[in-house]
Amino acid sequence: MDEAHLNHLDEIAAEARNQIDDRVGVLSTGERLYVALAANRLDLMTDYTIAQALARLGEDDVAELISRWQYA
């Protein structure tokens, strides 16, 4: 995902972290998994384990996720 796309998902993740899920439902599976992991909302990862979600995102997106959210 490019930087603009990740910034957009980070905005949604920040909302989801505060239980505002309005924009989560329209996301693709990969986007939803990124948001769920970033927001620490495992309830948004239906049918995926954390390991499966990380594998689905791929190394580059996982590295970005960690960089952007490790101190959130």
The 8 nearest C-alpha neighbors of each residue, nearest first, counted from 0:
[[1, 4, 5, 2, 60, 3, 59, 63],
 [0, 2, 4, 3, 5, 6, 60, 63],
 [1, 3, 5, 4, 6, 0, 7, 63],
 [4, 2, 6, 5, 1, 7, 0, 8],
 [3, 5, 7, 1, 2, 6, 0, 8],
 [4, 6, 8, 2, 7, 3, 9, 1],
 [7, 5, 9, 3, 4, 8, 2, 10],
 [8, 6, 4, 10, 5, 9, 3, 11],
 [9, 7, 5, 11, 10, 6, 12, 34],
 [8, 10, 12, 6, 11, 7, 5, 13],
 [11, 9, 13, 7, 8, 12, 6, 14],
 [10, 12, 8, 14, 9, 13, 15, 22],
 [13, 11, 34, 15, 9, 38, 14, 10],
 [14, 12, 16, 10, 11, 15, 9, 38],
 [13, 15, 19, 11, 17, 16, 12, 10],
 [16, 14, 19, 18, 12, 17, 20, 13],
 [15, 17, 38, 13, 14, 18, 12, 39],
 [16, 18, 15, 14, 19, 13, 38, 20],
 [17, 19, 15, 16, 20, 14, 40, 13],
 [20, 18, 15, 14, 17, 21, 16, 22],
 [19, 21, 15, 23, 22, 18, 14, 24],
 [22, 20, 23, 19, 24, 15, 25, 14],
 [21, 23, 20, 24, 25, 11, 26, 19],
 [24, 22, 20, 25, 26, 21, 31, 11],
 [23, 25, 26, 22, 21, 20, 31, 27],
 [24, 26, 23, 22, 27, 31, 21, 30],
 [27, 25, 31, 24, 30, 23, 28, 22],
 [26, 28, 30, 29, 31, 25, 24, 32],
 [27, 29, 31, 30, 32, 26, 33, 44],
 [30, 28, 32, 31, 27, 56, 33, 55],
 [31, 29, 33, 27, 32, 28, 26, 34],
 [30, 32, 28, 34, 29, 33, 26, 27],
 [31, 33, 35, 29, 34, 30, 44, 52],
 [32, 34, 30, 36, 31, 35, 37, 29],
 [35, 33, 12, 37, 31, 32, 36, 38],
 [36, 34, 40, 32, 38, 33, 43, 37],
 [35, 37, 39, 33, 38, 34, 32, 40],
 [38, 36, 34, 39, 35, 12, 33, 68],
 [37, 39, 16, 12, 35, 40, 36, 34],
 [40, 38, 36, 37, 35, 41, 16, 34],
 [41, 39, 35, 38, 42, 43, 36, 16],
 [40, 42, 43, 44, 35, 39, 36, 45],
 [41, 43, 40, 44, 45, 35, 39, 46],
 [42, 44, 41, 35, 40, 45, 31, 32],
 [45, 43, 41, 42, 47, 32, 35, 46],
 [44, 46, 47, 43, 42, 41, 48, 32],
 [45, 47, 44, 48, 51, 43, 52, 42],
 [48, 46, 44, 45, 51, 52, 49, 50],
 [47, 49, 51, 50, 52, 46, 44, 45],
 [48, 50, 52, 51, 53, 47, 36, 41],
 [51, 49, 53, 48, 52, 54, 47, 55],
 [52, 50, 54, 48, 49, 53, 47, 55],
 [53, 51, 55, 49, 54, 50, 47, 32],
 [54, 52, 50, 56, 55, 51, 49, 57],
 [53, 55, 51, 57, 52, 56, 50, 58],
 [54, 56, 52, 53, 57, 51, 29, 32],
 [57, 55, 53, 54, 60, 29, 61, 52],
 [56, 58, 54, 55, 60, 59, 61, 53],
 [57, 59, 61, 60, 62, 56, 54, 53],
 [60, 58, 62, 61, 57, 63, 56, 0],
 [59, 61, 63, 62, 58, 57, 56, 64],
 [60, 62, 64, 58, 63, 59, 57, 65],
 [61, 63, 59, 65, 60, 64, 58, 66],
 [64, 62, 66, 60, 61, 65, 67, 59],
 [65, 63, 61, 67, 62, 66, 68, 60],
 [66, 64, 69, 62, 68, 63, 67, 61],
 [65, 67, 63, 64, 68, 69, 62, 70],
 [66, 68, 64, 65, 63, 69, 70, 71],
 [69, 67, 71, 65, 70, 64, 66, 37],
 [68, 70, 65, 71, 66, 67, 64, 37],
 [71, 69, 68, 67, 66, 65, 37, 64],
 [70, 68, 69, 67, 37, 38, 13, 65]]
